[in-house]
Amino acid sequence: MANPVKRHSKSRKNKRRSHDALAVPITSICSQCGEPKLPHRVCLNCGTYKGREVMEME
């Protein structure tokens, strides 16, 4: 297995790592209850998707 001959500089290392940051998840507002939810997914608060109830919530 090959090993690097020369050391990588700090700027080169940081350029490579510039895409490793965690992204904040994008949320949308539920049209029924107004709670934030992930887009294109069932609302975990009220159990609706696209205006109709798909999960029964207690």
mmCIF file of the N, C-alpha and C atoms, coordinates in Angstrom:
data_MODEL
# 
_entry.id   MODEL 
# 
loop_
_atom_site.group_PDB 
_atom_site.id 
_atom_site.type_symbol 
_atom_site.label_atom_id 
_atom_site.label_alt_id 
_atom_site.label_comp_id 
_atom_site.label_asym_id 
_atom_site.label_entity_id 
_atom_site.label_seq_id 
_atom_site.pdbx_PDB_ins_code 
_atom_site.Cartn_x 
_atom_site.Cartn_y 
_atom_site.Cartn_z 
_atom_site.occupancy 
_atom_site.B_iso_or_equiv 
_atom_site.pdbx_formal_charge 
_atom_site.auth_seq_id 
_atom_site.auth_comp_id 
_atom_site.auth_asym_id 
_atom_site.auth_atom_id 
_atom_site.pdbx_PDB_model_num 
ATOM 1   N N  . MET A 1 1  ? 0.841   -1.177 0.000  1.00 0.00 ? 1  MET A N  1 
ATOM 2   C CA . MET A 1 1  ? 0.000   0.000  0.000  1.00 0.00 ? 1  MET A CA 1 
ATOM 3   C C  . MET A 1 1  ? 0.887   1.241  0.000  1.00 0.00 ? 1  MET A C  1 
ATOM 4   N N  . ALA A 1 2  ? 0.553   2.207  -0.827 1.00 0.00 ? 2  ALA A N  1 
ATOM 5   C CA . ALA A 1 2  ? 1.384   3.400  -0.976 1.00 0.00 ? 2  ALA A CA 1 
ATOM 6   C C  . ALA A 1 2  ? 1.212   4.349  0.195  1.00 0.00 ? 2  ALA A C  1 
ATOM 7   N N  . ASN A 1 3  ? 2.309   4.978  0.566  1.00 0.00 ? 3  ASN A N  1 
ATOM 8   C CA . ASN A 1 3  ? 2.294   5.990  1.618  1.00 0.00 ? 3  ASN A CA 1 
ATOM 9   C C  . ASN A 1 3  ? 2.665   7.329  1.002  1.00 0.00 ? 3  ASN A C  1 
ATOM 10  N N  . PRO A 1 4  ? 2.125   8.434  1.541  1.00 0.00 ? 4  PRO A N  1 
ATOM 11  C CA . PRO A 1 4  ? 2.480   9.745  0.993  1.00 0.00 ? 4  PRO A CA 1 
ATOM 12  C C  . PRO A 1 4  ? 3.946   10.072 1.254  1.00 0.00 ? 4  PRO A C  1 
ATOM 13  N N  . VAL A 1 5  ? 4.597   10.653 0.265  1.00 0.00 ? 5  VAL A N  1 
ATOM 14  C CA . VAL A 1 5  ? 6.009   11.001 0.384  1.00 0.00 ? 5  VAL A CA 1 
ATOM 15  C C  . VAL A 1 5  ? 6.163   12.288 1.179  1.00 0.00 ? 5  VAL A C  1 
ATOM 16  N N  . LYS A 1 6  ? 5.308   13.270 0.894  1.00 0.00 ? 6  LYS A N  1 
ATOM 17  C CA . LYS A 1 6  ? 5.408   14.558 1.572  1.00 0.00 ? 6  LYS A CA 1 
ATOM 18  C C  . LYS A 1 6  ? 4.152   14.831 2.380  1.00 0.00 ? 6  LYS A C  1 
ATOM 19  N N  . ARG A 1 7  ? 4.325   15.684 3.348  1.00 0.00 ? 7  ARG A N  1 
ATOM 20  C CA . ARG A 1 7  ? 3.229   16.056 4.232  1.00 0.00 ? 7  ARG A CA 1 
ATOM 21  C C  . ARG A 1 7  ? 2.278   17.019 3.516  1.00 0.00 ? 7  ARG A C  1 
ATOM 22  N N  . HIS A 1 8  ? 0.984   16.880 3.765  1.00 0.00 ? 8  HIS A N  1 
ATOM 23  C CA . HIS A 1 8  ? 0.008   17.810 3.192  1.00 0.00 ? 8  HIS A CA 1 
ATOM 24  C C  . HIS A 1 8  ? -0.092  19.031 4.095  1.00 0.00 ? 8  HIS A C  1 
ATOM 25  N N  . SER A 1 9  ? -0.171  20.195 3.481  1.00 0.00 ? 9  SER A N  1 
ATOM 26  C CA . SER A 1 9  ? -0.251  21.431 4.258  1.00 0.00 ? 9  SER A CA 1 
ATOM 27  C C  . SER A 1 9  ? -1.613  21.566 4.956  1.00 0.00 ? 9  SER A C  1 
ATOM 28  N N  . LYS A 1 10 ? -1.683  22.478 5.910  1.00 0.00 ? 10 LYS A N  1 
ATOM 29  C CA . LYS A 1 10 ? -2.933  22.712 6.641  1.00 0.00 ? 10 LYS A CA 1 
ATOM 30  C C  . LYS A 1 10 ? -4.025  23.215 5.705  1.00 0.00 ? 10 LYS A C  1 
ATOM 31  N N  . SER A 1 11 ? -3.655  24.079 4.767  1.00 0.00 ? 11 SER A N  1 
ATOM 32  C CA . SER A 1 11 ? -4.672  24.620 3.857  1.00 0.00 ? 11 SER A CA 1 
ATOM 33  C C  . SER A 1 11 ? -5.208  23.537 2.921  1.00 0.00 ? 11 SER A C  1 
ATOM 34  N N  . ARG A 1 12 ? -4.328  22.637 2.481  1.00 0.00 ? 12 ARG A N  1 
ATOM 35  C CA . ARG A 1 12 ? -4.784  21.553 1.611  1.00 0.00 ? 12 ARG A CA 1 
ATOM 36  C C  . ARG A 1 12 ? -5.694  20.599 2.380  1.00 0.00 ? 12 ARG A C  1 
ATOM 37  N N  . LYS A 1 13 ? -5.352  20.326 3.618  1.00 0.00 ? 13 LYS A N  1 
ATOM 38  C CA . LYS A 1 13 ? -6.188  19.462 4.461  1.00 0.00 ? 13 LYS A CA 1 
ATOM 39  C C  . LYS A 1 13 ? -7.550  20.106 4.693  1.00 0.00 ? 13 LYS A C  1 
ATOM 40  N N  . ASN A 1 14 ? -7.559  21.403 4.968  1.00 0.00 ? 14 ASN A N  1 
ATOM 41  C CA . ASN A 1 14 ? -8.822  22.092 5.248  1.00 0.00 ? 14 ASN A CA 1 
ATOM 42  C C  . ASN A 1 14 ? -9.681  22.226 3.992  1.00 0.00 ? 14 ASN A C  1 
ATOM 43  N N  . LYS A 1 15 ? -9.058  22.365 2.834  1.00 0.00 ? 15 LYS A N  1 
ATOM 44  C CA . LYS A 1 15 ? -9.831  22.396 1.586  1.00 0.00 ? 15 LYS A CA 1 
ATOM 45  C C  . LYS A 1 15 ? -10.545 21.065 1.367  1.00 0.00 ? 15 LYS A C  1 
ATOM 46  N N  . ARG A 1 16 ? -9.864  19.978 1.668  1.00 0.00 ? 16 ARG A N  1 
ATOM 47  C CA . ARG A 1 16 ? -10.473 18.670 1.497  1.00 0.00 ? 16 ARG A CA 1 
ATOM 48  C C  . ARG A 1 16 ? -11.633 18.476 2.469  1.00 0.00 ? 16 ARG A C  1 
ATOM 49  N N  . ARG A 1 17 ? -11.501 18.998 3.658  1.00 0.00 ? 17 ARG A N  1 
ATOM 50  C CA . ARG A 1 17 ? -12.520 18.818 4.695  1.00 0.00 ? 17 ARG A CA 1 
ATOM 51  C C  . ARG A 1 17 ? -13.644 19.855 4.623  1.00 0.00 ? 17 ARG A C  1 
ATOM 52  N N  . SER A 1 18 ? -13.616 20.742 3.651  1.00 0.00 ? 18 SER A N  1 
ATOM 53  C CA . SER A 1 18 ? -14.610 21.818 3.600  1.00 0.00 ? 18 SER A CA 1 
ATOM 54  C C  . SER A 1 18 ? -16.019 21.291 3.348  1.00 0.00 ? 18 SER A C  1 
ATOM 55  N N  . HIS A 1 19 ? -16.157 20.082 2.797  1.00 0.00 ? 19 HIS A N  1 
ATOM 56  C CA . HIS A 1 19 ? -17.478 19.525 2.487  1.00 0.00 ? 19 HIS A CA 1 
ATOM 57  C C  . HIS A 1 19 ? -17.958 18.548 3.552  1.00 0.00 ? 19 HIS A C  1 
ATOM 58  N N  . ASP A 1 20 ? -17.244 18.401 4.656  1.00 0.00 ? 20 ASP A N  1 
ATOM 59  C CA . ASP A 1 20 ? -17.586 17.422 5.679  1.00 0.00 ? 20 ASP A CA 1 
ATOM 60  C C  . ASP A 1 20 ? -18.534 17.954 6.749  1.00 0.00 ? 20 ASP A C  1 
ATOM 61  N N  . ALA A 1 21 ? -18.911 19.217 6.691  1.00 0.00 ? 21 ALA A N  1 
ATOM 62  C CA . ALA A 1 21 ? -19.763 19.803 7.720  1.00 0.00 ? 21 ALA A CA 1 
ATOM 63  C C  . ALA A 1 21 ? -21.172 19.216 7.645  1.00 0.00 ? 21 ALA A C  1 
ATOM 64  N N  . LEU A 1 22 ? -21.822 19.084 8.781  1.00 0.00 ? 22 LEU A N  1 
ATOM 65  C CA . LEU A 1 22 ? -23.191 18.581 8.828  1.00 0.00 ? 22 LEU A CA 1 
ATOM 66  C C  . LEU A 1 22 ? -24.159 19.676 8.393  1.00 0.00 ? 22 LEU A C  1 
ATOM 67  N N  . ALA A 1 23 ? -25.118 19.310 7.587  1.00 0.00 ? 23 ALA A N  1 
ATOM 68  C CA . ALA A 1 23 ? -26.119 20.267 7.116  1.00 0.00 ? 23 ALA A CA 1 
ATOM 69  C C  . ALA A 1 23 ? -27.330 20.238 8.049  1.00 0.00 ? 23 ALA A C  1 
ATOM 70  N N  . VAL A 1 24 ? -27.946 21.397 8.246  1.00 0.00 ? 24 VAL A N  1 
ATOM 71  C CA . VAL A 1 24 ? -29.154 21.489 9.053  1.00 0.00 ? 24 VAL A CA 1 
ATOM 72  C C  . VAL A 1 24 ? -30.311 20.903 8.238  1.00 0.00 ? 24 VAL A C  1 
ATOM 73  N N  . PRO A 1 25 ? -31.103 19.993 8.808  1.00 0.00 ? 25 PRO A N  1 
ATOM 74  C CA . PRO A 1 25 ? -32.201 19.412 8.032  1.00 0.00 ? 25 PRO A CA 1 
ATOM 75  C C  . PRO A 1 25 ? -33.254 20.469 7.684  1.00 0.00 ? 25 PRO A C  1 
ATOM 76  N N  . ILE A 1 26 ? -33.728 20.407 6.444  1.00 0.00 ? 26 ILE A N  1 
ATOM 77  C CA . ILE A 1 26 ? -34.734 21.354 5.965  1.00 0.00 ? 26 ILE A CA 1 
ATOM 78  C C  . ILE A 1 26 ? -36.095 20.902 6.461  1.00 0.00 ? 26 ILE A C  1 
ATOM 79  N N  . THR A 1 27 ? -36.866 21.824 7.008  1.00 0.00 ? 27 THR A N  1 
ATOM 80  C CA . THR A 1 27 ? -38.194 21.481 7.506  1.00 0.00 ? 27 THR A CA 1 
ATOM 81  C C  . THR A 1 27 ? -39.246 22.324 6.801  1.00 0.00 ? 27 THR A C  1 
ATOM 82  N N  . SER A 1 28 ? -40.446 21.785 6.738  1.00 0.00 ? 28 SER A N  1 
ATOM 83  C CA . SER A 1 28 ? -41.595 22.529 6.248  1.00 0.00 ? 28 SER A CA 1 
ATOM 84  C C  . SER A 1 28 ? -42.650 22.521 7.342  1.00 0.00 ? 28 SER A C  1 
ATOM 85  N N  . ILE A 1 29 ? -43.684 23.307 7.153  1.00 0.00 ? 29 ILE A N  1 
ATOM 86  C CA . ILE A 1 29 ? -44.742 23.444 8.159  1.00 0.00 ? 29 ILE A CA 1 
ATOM 87  C C  . ILE A 1 29 ? -45.911 22.558 7.763  1.00 0.00 ? 29 ILE A C  1 
ATOM 88  N N  . CYS A 1 30 ? -46.418 21.787 8.720  1.00 0.00 ? 30 CYS A N  1 
ATOM 89  C CA . CYS A 1 30 ? -47.586 20.945 8.482  1.00 0.00 ? 30 CYS A CA 1 
ATOM 90  C C  . CYS A 1 30 ? -48.804 21.842 8.266  1.00 0.00 ? 30 CYS A C  1 
ATOM 91  N N  . SER A 1 31 ? -49.587 21.523 7.234  1.00 0.00 ? 31 SER A N  1 
ATOM 92  C CA . SER A 1 31 ? -50.758 22.349 6.925  1.00 0.00 ? 31 SER A CA 1 
ATOM 93  C C  . SER A 1 31 ? -51.898 22.120 7.912  1.00 0.00 ? 31 SER A C  1 
ATOM 94  N N  . GLN A 1 32 ? -51.914 20.988 8.626  1.00 0.00 ? 32 GLN A N  1 
ATOM 95  C CA . GLN A 1 32 ? -52.991 20.686 9.566  1.00 0.00 ? 32 GLN A CA 1 
ATOM 96  C C  . GLN A 1 32 ? -52.724 21.262 10.955 1.00 0.00 ? 32 GLN A C  1 
ATOM 97  N N  . CYS A 1 33 ? -51.534 20.959 11.509 1.00 0.00 ? 33 CYS A N  1 
ATOM 98  C CA . CYS A 1 33 ? -51.280 21.349 12.905 1.00 0.00 ? 33 CYS A CA 1 
ATOM 99  C C  . CYS A 1 33 ? -50.260 22.477 13.037 1.00 0.00 ? 33 CYS A C  1 
ATOM 100 N N  . GLY A 1 34 ? -49.526 22.799 11.968 1.00 0.00 ? 34 GLY A N  1 
ATOM 101 C CA . GLY A 1 34 ? -48.579 23.899 12.019 1.00 0.00 ? 34 GLY A CA 1 
ATOM 102 C C  . GLY A 1 34 ? -47.226 23.554 12.624 1.00 0.00 ? 34 GLY A C  1 
ATOM 103 N N  . GLU A 1 35 ? -46.988 22.290 12.909 1.00 0.00 ? 35 GLU A N  1 
ATOM 104 C CA . GLU A 1 35 ? -45.706 21.863 13.480 1.00 0.00 ? 35 GLU A CA 1 
ATOM 105 C C  . GLU A 1 35 ? -44.672 21.687 12.362 1.00 0.00 ? 35 GLU A C  1 
ATOM 106 N N  . PRO A 1 36 ? -43.379 21.906 12.657 1.00 0.00 ? 36 PRO A N  1 
ATOM 107 C CA . PRO A 1 36 ? -42.361 21.644 11.637 1.00 0.00 ? 36 PRO A CA 1 
ATOM 108 C C  . PRO A 1 36 ? -42.214 20.146 11.398 1.00 0.00 ? 36 PRO A C  1 
ATOM 109 N N  . LYS A 1 37 ? -42.026 19.775 10.115 1.00 0.00 ? 37 LYS A N  1 
ATOM 110 C CA . LYS A 1 37 ? -41.871 18.371 9.745  1.00 0.00 ? 37 LYS A CA 1 
ATOM 111 C C  . LYS A 1 37 ? -40.931 18.293 8.560  1.00 0.00 ? 37 LYS A C  1 
ATOM 112 N N  . LEU A 1 38 ? -40.401 17.096 8.293  1.00 0.00 ? 38 LEU A N  1 
ATOM 113 C CA . LEU A 1 38 ? -39.568 16.894 7.119  1.00 0.00 ? 38 LEU A CA 1 
ATOM 114 C C  . LEU A 1 38 ? -40.450 16.882 5.878  1.00 0.00 ? 38 LEU A C  1 
ATOM 115 N N  . PRO A 1 39 ? -40.007 17.478 4.780  1.00 0.00 ? 39 PRO A N  1 
ATOM 116 C CA . PRO A 1 39 ? -40.836 17.514 3.577  1.00 0.00 ? 39 PRO A CA 1 
ATOM 117 C C  . PRO A 1 39 ? -41.028 16.123 2.983  1.00 0.00 ? 39 PRO A C  1 
ATOM 118 N N  . HIS A 1 40 ? -42.178 15.890 2.380  1.00 0.00 ? 40 HIS A N  1 
ATOM 119 C CA . HIS A 1 40 ? -42.567 14.636 1.731  1.00 0.00 ? 40 HIS A CA 1 
ATOM 120 C C  . HIS A 1 40 ? -42.618 13.465 2.713  1.00 0.00 ? 40 HIS A C  1 
ATOM 121 N N  . ARG A 1 41 ? -42.971 13.752 3.958  1.00 0.00 ? 41 ARG A N  1 
ATOM 122 C CA . ARG A 1 41 ? -43.098 12.708 4.970  1.00 0.00 ? 41 ARG A CA 1 
ATOM 123 C C  . ARG A 1 41 ? -44.342 12.960 5.814  1.00 0.00 ? 41 ARG A C  1 
ATOM 124 N N  . VAL A 1 42 ? -44.810 11.923 6.471  1.00 0.00 ? 42 VAL A N  1 
ATOM 125 C CA . VAL A 1 42 ? -45.982 12.040 7.335  1.00 0.00 ? 42 VAL A CA 1 
ATOM 126 C C  . VAL A 1 42 ? -45.632 12.908 8.530  1.00 0.00 ? 42 VAL A C  1 
ATOM 127 N N  . CYS A 1 43 ? -46.544 13.767 8.934  1.00 0.00 ? 43 CYS A N  1 
ATOM 128 C CA . CYS A 1 43 ? -46.353 14.581 10.129 1.00 0.00 ? 43 CYS A CA 1 
ATOM 129 C C  . CYS A 1 43 ? -46.435 13.665 11.342 1.00 0.00 ? 43 CYS A C  1 
ATOM 130 N N  . LEU A 1 44 ? -45.393 13.685 12.164 1.00 0.00 ? 44 LEU A N  1 
ATOM 131 C CA . LEU A 1 44 ? -45.365 12.808 13.332 1.00 0.00 ? 44 LEU A CA 1 
ATOM 132 C C  . LEU A 1 44 ? -46.227 13.342 14.473 1.00 0.00 ? 44 LEU A C  1 
ATOM 133 N N  . ASN A 1 45 ? -46.678 14.591 14.370 1.00 0.00 ? 45 ASN A N  1 
ATOM 134 C CA . ASN A 1 45 ? -47.510 15.168 15.422 1.00 0.00 ? 45 ASN A CA 1 
ATOM 135 C C  . ASN A 1 45 ? -48.989 14.826 15.223 1.00 0.00 ? 45 ASN A C  1 
ATOM 136 N N  . CYS A 1 46 ? -49.488 14.985 13.985 1.00 0.00 ? 46 CYS A N  1 
ATOM 137 C CA . CYS A 1 46 ? -50.922 14.746 13.749 1.00 0.00 ? 46 CYS A CA 1 
ATOM 138 C C  . CYS A 1 46 ? -51.200 13.554 12.842 1.00 0.00 ? 46 CYS A C  1 
ATOM 139 N N  . GLY A 1 47 ? -50.184 12.989 12.172 1.00 0.00 ? 47 GLY A N  1 
ATOM 140 C CA . GLY A 1 47 ? -50.364 11.792 11.367 1.00 0.00 ? 47 GLY A CA 1 
ATOM 141 C C  . GLY A 1 47 ? -50.985 12.029 10.006 1.00 0.00 ? 47 GLY A C  1 
ATOM 142 N N  . THR A 1 48 ? -50.864 13.236 9.459  1.00 0.00 ? 48 THR A N  1 
ATOM 143 C CA . THR A 1 48 ? -51.442 13.515 8.148  1.00 0.00 ? 48 THR A CA 1 
ATOM 144 C C  . THR A 1 48 ? -50.355 13.654 7.098  1.00 0.00 ? 48 THR A C  1 
ATOM 145 N N  . TYR A 1 49 ? -50.743 13.391 5.837  1.00 0.00 ? 49 TYR A N  1 
ATOM 146 C CA . TYR A 1 49 ? -49.865 13.584 4.688  1.00 0.00 ? 49 TYR A CA 1 
ATOM 147 C C  . TYR A 1 49 ? -50.719 14.080 3.537  1.00 0.00 ? 49 TYR A C  1 
ATOM 148 N N  . LYS A 1 50 ? -50.338 15.215 2.965  1.00 0.00 ? 50 LYS A N  1 
ATOM 149 C CA . LYS A 1 50 ? -51.075 15.857 1.868  1.00 0.00 ? 50 LYS A CA 1 
ATOM 150 C C  . LYS A 1 50 ? -52.536 16.069 2.213  1.00 0.00 ? 50 LYS A C  1 
ATOM 151 N N  . GLY A 1 51 ? -52.830 16.460 3.443  1.00 0.00 ? 51 GLY A N  1 
ATOM 152 C CA . GLY A 1 51 ? -54.174 16.823 3.838  1.00 0.00 ? 51 GLY A CA 1 
ATOM 153 C C  . GLY A 1 51 ? -55.068 15.676 4.252  1.00 0.00 ? 51 GLY A C  1 
ATOM 154 N N  . ARG A 1 52 ? -54.589 14.439 4.182  1.00 0.00 ? 52 ARG A N  1 
ATOM 155 C CA . ARG A 1 52 ? -55.432 13.334 4.625  1.00 0.00 ? 52 ARG A CA 1 
ATOM 156 C C  . ARG A 1 52 ? -54.711 12.542 5.722  1.00 0.00 ? 52 ARG A C  1 
ATOM 157 N N  . GLU A 1 53 ? -55.513 11.915 6.575  1.00 0.00 ? 53 GLU A N  1 
ATOM 158 C CA . GLU A 1 53 ? -54.957 11.191 7.715  1.00 0.00 ? 53 GLU A CA 1 
ATOM 159 C C  . GLU A 1 53 ? -54.497 9.816  7.256  1.00 0.00 ? 53 GLU A C  1 
ATOM 160 N N  . VAL A 1 54 ? -53.211 9.525  7.492  1.00 0.00 ? 54 VAL A N  1 
ATOM 161 C CA . VAL A 1 54 ? -52.666 8.223  7.085  1.00 0.00 ? 54 VAL A CA 1 
ATOM 162 C C  . VAL A 1 54 ? -52.220 7.396  8.285  1.00 0.00 ? 54 VAL A C  1 
ATOM 163 N N  . MET A 1 55 ? -52.045 8.035  9.444  1.00 0.00 ? 55 MET A N  1 
ATOM 164 C CA . MET A 1 55 ? -51.707 7.320  10.688 1.00 0.00 ? 55 MET A CA 1 
ATOM 165 C C  . MET A 1 55 ? -52.668 7.759  11.758 1.00 0.00 ? 55 MET A C  1 
ATOM 166 N N  . GLU A 1 56 ? -53.123 6.827  12.554 1.00 0.00 ? 56 GLU A N  1 
ATOM 167 C CA . GLU A 1 56 ? -53.985 7.185  13.675 1.00 0.00 ? 56 GLU A CA 1 
ATOM 168 C C  . GLU A 1 56 ? -53.109 7.581  14.848 1.00 0.00 ? 56 GLU A C  1 
ATOM 169 N N  . MET A 1 57 ? -53.349 8.774  15.362 1.00 0.00 ? 57 MET A N  1 
ATOM 170 C CA . MET A 1 57 ? -52.571 9.291  16.493 1.00 0.00 ? 57 MET A CA 1 
ATOM 171 C C  . MET A 1 57 ? -53.453 9.254  17.728 1.00 0.00 ? 57 MET A C  1 
ATOM 172 N N  . GLU A 1 58 ? -52.836 9.021  18.873 1.00 0.00 ? 58 GLU A N  1 
ATOM 173 C CA . GLU A 1 58 ? -53.591 8.983  20.123 1.00 0.00 ? 58 GLU A CA 1 
ATOM 174 C C  . GLU A 1 58 ? -53.778 10.365 20.703 1.00 0.00 ? 58 GLU A C  1 
# 
